[in-house]
Amino acid sequence: MVKWEYRWVAIGVVGGHIHHSDEDEKTLNDLGADGWELFSVTPLVAEAKTTCLMHHFRRSRES
């Protein structure tokens, strides 16, 4: 049975646009290089506006 470990990365949304930096891009690339798989992106909403996108990652965990 596969066991998973999880990570989350939040990237802000400002004025309806994703507000990301070179550092955010590096974080996402580093996670991919370390074997993390993006499996879901969830918008977080406050006062009827999306404030950020939660990127959910997983990778198999060594037993």
Order of alpha helices (4+ residues) and beta strands (2+ residues): beta-beta-alpha-beta-beta
